[in-house]
Amino acid sequence: MKSESAVSYTHLDVYKRQAFDAAMTHQKEQARAAGKFKMATNLEYSGANTDFKGYETLEASGNILALYKDGSSVTQLSEGEQGVVVLDNTPFYAESGGQVLSLIHI
């Protein structure tokens, strides 16, 4: 039994299709933006992906892909400085809403 409130996209008039398409495009853009990996406030990284090894091991060796200090990209961090380090692989989860941030020493 078909619901009376269900309307086929093909039966919408041109104006309703345009509104539907605009709303769908807006929703897709919001979903993509929400899915971006945000490492810290106002800090976005769009380089190579990090390979998560946490199901296999608690230790990993790898390469540093990027460094950030106070929201800006830097080429090095000195001993004792805090910053964001992006690795090519890691056994640690990235903080992404709900998780507790893992603190590590490199």
C-alpha beads as a LAMMPS data file, in Angstrom:
LAMMPS data file: protein, C-alpha beads

106 atoms
105 bonds

1 atom types
1 bond types

-500.0 500.0 xlo xhi
-500.0 500.0 ylo yhi
-500.0 500.0 zlo zhi

Masses

1 110.0

Atoms # bond

1 1 1 0.000 0.000 0.000
2 1 1 1.498 3.317 -1.078
3 1 1 1.393 6.209 1.357
4 1 1 -0.516 9.228 0.120
5 1 1 2.221 11.514 1.461
6 1 1 4.953 9.777 -0.571
7 1 1 5.542 11.675 -3.797
8 1 1 7.696 10.450 -6.636
9 1 1 10.437 12.849 -7.717
10 1 1 9.282 12.464 -11.323
11 1 1 5.824 13.755 -10.397
12 1 1 7.068 17.005 -8.870
13 1 1 6.599 20.115 -10.948
14 1 1 9.682 21.978 -12.197
15 1 1 9.731 24.515 -9.340
16 1 1 9.438 21.861 -6.649
17 1 1 12.221 19.835 -8.322
18 1 1 14.480 22.899 -8.321
19 1 1 13.772 23.515 -4.633
20 1 1 14.305 19.829 -3.845
21 1 1 17.588 19.746 -5.780
22 1 1 18.811 22.925 -4.047
23 1 1 17.947 21.511 -0.610
24 1 1 19.660 18.200 -1.460
25 1 1 22.805 20.000 -2.662
26 1 1 22.884 22.065 0.537
27 1 1 22.527 18.921 2.675
28 1 1 25.338 17.144 0.798
29 1 1 27.636 20.139 1.306
30 1 1 26.858 20.181 5.029
31 1 1 27.544 16.440 5.293
32 1 1 30.879 16.800 3.504
33 1 1 31.900 19.708 5.730
34 1 1 30.968 17.778 8.876
35 1 1 32.992 14.800 7.681
36 1 1 36.247 16.736 7.270
37 1 1 38.952 15.810 9.723
38 1 1 39.323 18.781 12.034
39 1 1 42.291 18.344 14.329
40 1 1 41.744 21.436 16.430
41 1 1 39.762 24.636 16.400
42 1 1 40.236 26.360 13.040
43 1 1 42.774 23.756 11.927
44 1 1 42.008 21.573 8.952
45 1 1 44.323 19.055 7.320
46 1 1 43.676 17.883 3.773
47 1 1 46.891 16.026 2.963
48 1 1 47.541 12.287 2.809
49 1 1 45.438 10.021 4.998
50 1 1 46.743 8.515 8.212
51 1 1 46.661 4.715 8.316
52 1 1 45.049 3.645 11.610
53 1 1 46.882 0.669 13.172
54 1 1 45.080 0.606 16.532
55 1 1 43.313 -2.710 15.938
56 1 1 46.646 -4.398 15.262
57 1 1 49.110 -2.785 17.674
58 1 1 49.676 -0.146 20.354
59 1 1 53.018 0.942 18.861
60 1 1 53.943 2.117 15.389
61 1 1 56.834 3.704 13.530
62 1 1 56.170 6.161 10.781
63 1 1 56.734 9.541 9.230
64 1 1 55.531 12.992 10.164
65 1 1 53.263 14.421 7.470
66 1 1 52.577 17.827 9.030
67 1 1 53.217 19.894 12.164
68 1 1 51.079 22.684 13.630
69 1 1 51.620 25.068 16.512
70 1 1 48.990 27.566 17.661
71 1 1 46.923 26.865 14.547
72 1 1 49.724 27.483 12.037
73 1 1 51.813 25.050 10.032
74 1 1 55.419 24.855 11.244
75 1 1 58.522 22.946 10.159
76 1 1 59.566 21.889 13.650
77 1 1 58.534 21.730 17.284
78 1 1 61.156 22.062 20.005
79 1 1 61.377 19.807 23.032
80 1 1 58.605 20.688 25.475
81 1 1 56.482 22.561 22.931
82 1 1 52.930 21.406 22.345
83 1 1 51.440 21.136 18.899
84 1 1 49.594 18.923 16.477
85 1 1 51.545 16.186 14.701
86 1 1 50.034 14.419 11.698
87 1 1 51.547 10.969 11.147
88 1 1 51.329 8.613 8.182
89 1 1 50.223 5.821 10.526
90 1 1 49.295 5.601 14.188
91 1 1 47.664 3.304 16.752
92 1 1 45.857 6.315 18.299
93 1 1 42.374 7.556 17.480
94 1 1 41.990 11.157 16.368
95 1 1 39.768 13.213 18.643
96 1 1 36.472 13.611 16.821
97 1 1 33.668 14.298 19.238
98 1 1 33.306 12.139 22.314
99 1 1 36.736 10.577 22.433
100 1 1 39.328 11.552 24.987
101 1 1 42.409 13.020 23.374
102 1 1 45.407 10.684 23.424
103 1 1 48.584 12.322 24.698
104 1 1 51.782 10.868 23.331
105 1 1 55.451 11.754 23.465
106 1 1 57.520 11.554 20.305

Bonds

1 1 1 2
2 1 2 3
3 1 3 4
4 1 4 5
5 1 5 6
6 1 6 7
7 1 7 8
8 1 8 9
9 1 9 10
10 1 10 11
11 1 11 12
12 1 12 13
13 1 13 14
14 1 14 15
15 1 15 16
16 1 16 17
17 1 17 18
18 1 18 19
19 1 19 20
20 1 20 21
21 1 21 22
22 1 22 23
23 1 23 24
24 1 24 25
25 1 25 26
26 1 26 27
27 1 27 28
28 1 28 29
29 1 29 30
30 1 30 31
31 1 31 32
32 1 32 33
33 1 33 34
34 1 34 35
35 1 35 36
36 1 36 37
37 1 37 38
38 1 38 39
39 1 39 40
40 1 40 41
41 1 41 42
42 1 42 43
43 1 43 44
44 1 44 45
45 1 45 46
46 1 46 47
47 1 47 48
48 1 48 49
49 1 49 50
50 1 50 51
51 1 51 52
52 1 52 53
53 1 53 54
54 1 54 55
55 1 55 56
56 1 56 57
57 1 57 58
58 1 58 59
59 1 59 60
60 1 60 61
61 1 61 62
62 1 62 63
63 1 63 64
64 1 64 65
65 1 65 66
66 1 66 67
67 1 67 68
68 1 68 69
69 1 69 70
70 1 70 71
71 1 71 72
72 1 72 73
73 1 73 74
74 1 74 75
75 1 75 76
76 1 76 77
77 1 77 78
78 1 78 79
79 1 79 80
80 1 80 81
81 1 81 82
82 1 82 83
83 1 83 84
84 1 84 85
85 1 85 86
86 1 86 87
87 1 87 88
88 1 88 89
89 1 89 90
90 1 90 91
91 1 91 92
92 1 92 93
93 1 93 94
94 1 94 95
95 1 95 96
96 1 96 97
97 1 97 98
98 1 98 99
99 1 99 100
100 1 100 101
101 1 101 102
102 1 102 103
103 1 103 104
104 1 104 105
105 1 105 106
